[in-house]
Amino acid sequence: MKTKDLSGKRILAVHAHPDDEVLFGGGTLADCAARGADVVVITATLGEDGEIIGEPYQGLADHDQLGGFRARELADSLRALGARGIQLGGFGHFRDSGMAGSPSHENPRALVNRIDEAVNLLEINLRDLKPDVILTYGPDGGYGHPDHIAVHQAVHAAAGPDQRIWWPVFERAAHYAALETLTPPADWEKPSRDYLDNFTNEGCDLEVALDDDAIIAKRCAMYAHATQLWLGDGSLSEVNPEARQVGVAKPELAPTGWVMSNRYLMPLLRKEHFQLGQGSGTESLVAP
């Protein structure tokens, strides 16, 4: 049993879509919760424009019902991580903006068109929660998604100058090294250098090692997002009826891999990486 050395601490993660809470630092959130911290995740949209993996749920996008379904996926993921959730403004208040140039980007309900309103709502949440630390995206949103960038802008506008903020990142060198140890199954492939360089960030200020409990919690949270992710660990699900097994050469580095709808293999790392966005001290996620 872990020591409760983070009792009395509050960790807040602010994200754009369901599944970001697990992909961007989910193992760390689970570890903090297991160590006694109050872990809260604020999610801005329901991810209505997410690309669906597998066949069974493709009709949700055709009838604009994906967002409601992903609300349940998010709840199941948060339960696995030991976190509680807040939907910014309430469920359905802000809409997924899609990528620049898409029809969703012009929707008046889209997050990118209501950043000032998001700032005001976050200011209220921050006054109520008084987090010791906030986790959110860096200025590029991790890989350039407009909603991620909007959340970054809103969080930094809402937070006071003394608020400690970390940016969870897909650290480039760690992903390249881990991918060298993984072999994709027949219908998956490794991403191109251009794709991986866009999806990752160079360098970090803090590495957080994930123990077995944190890895298990992260995997369970990933399983919850059935419309978005597959894990290559031989698991089966209603959207993934054929087991995929990623070849693993160094499980101490990456015990398996995962894909989104593009089927590009990404490693599930044993470490998560963070850049310090605001505040001082890089020895630990939460200042003493």
SULSUL-V375701 format. One record per helix or strand. SS is the DSSP state (A for helix, B for strand). FROM is the first residue (numbers start at 1). LEN is the number of residues. Records with the same first field share a line. If there is no record, write none. Layout:
SS->FROM-LEN, FROM-LEN
//
This chain:
B->10-6, 38-6, 84-4, 95-1, 110-1, 133-4, 165-5, 171-1, 182-2, 189-2, 201-1, 206-4, 230-2, 233-1, 245-1, 247-2, 254-6, 264-6, 271-8
A->20-4, 26-9, 58-5, 66-16, 103-4, 111-3, 115-15, 146-13, 172-8, 193-7, 212-13
//
